[in-house]
Amino acid sequence: MTYERKTVLLTVKAYPESSKKYGACVCTAGITETGEMIRLYPIPFETFRGGKNIPKYSWISVECEKASEYLNRKESYHVRYETIRVLNQIDTGHDRSWKERNNHVLPILSDSLEELEKKATFDNTSLGLIKPRQITDFTIDEKEGANDQEREIIKEVQLTLDGERRTELESIEYNFRYHFLCSNPDCRGHNIMCEDWEMLESWRSWKRNYPYRETLIEKFKNRYLYEMVKRDLYFFVGTHSRFNTWLIIGLYYPPLRE
């Protein structure tokens, strides 16, 4: 395999995860200039910190090659993170910005999660965009099996590939799940974990402002349930690299169109 340069609209940044091979890394996804979804990994956590941060909805240019992985997911590409160049960014905070994003994002919409599951069995499709027909619940549960040994492993891998110390990654010890019906009229309901960086970062930072768990959960549900259902909410979804289960990896929530 050889590296090729691709131009990608960055639409998804999942919360950083720890890898013994790569250290603290971010799995990203986006849409190529030809309208195809792509997964770019690994990108070091430090690439998205401070003044070096690459905002979502930035057009980037990057050298990458088809990834060799256990599940052979169709959209997975291994990147040379040092080759990332930011070309431009779709401005935020304006109606015209959402319209421009919609022009690139909405054409990739799938009919349902069931449709993506069928595609996965056919050609290893592992990324997609779906629209929930109805959100039935949003739950927050403590992760099972989180222990001191796991936390030590997380600390152990905070090194760059050349051995320099990285900023320590804070583990989020809760699972956040959307319960929903998708657009398929025969849908029996889904209960899927969400790993959107914005959401998990909110929890990490808000828990310092709201030390009482009940208050924190109230504020969190107000933001990610009640406010979200007032918008035109979509889910970027992707499969886990080892377990082949579907996760919500990003939220897309333009204002409701009149």
Buried (B, 14 or more C-beta within 10 A) or exposed (E): EEBEEBBBBBBBBBBBBBEEEBBBBBBBBBBBEEEBBBBBBBBBBBBBEEEEEBEBBBBBBBBBEBBEBEBEBBBBBBBEBEEBEEEEBBEEEEEEBBEBBBEBBBEBEBEBBBBBEEBBEEEBBBBBBBBBEEBEEBBBEEEEEEEEEEEEEBEEBBBBEEEEEBEEBEBBEBBBBBBBBBBBEEBEEBEBBBBBBEBBBBBEEBBEEBEEEEEBBEBBBEBBBEEBEEEBBBBBBBBBBEEEEBBBBBBBBBEEEE
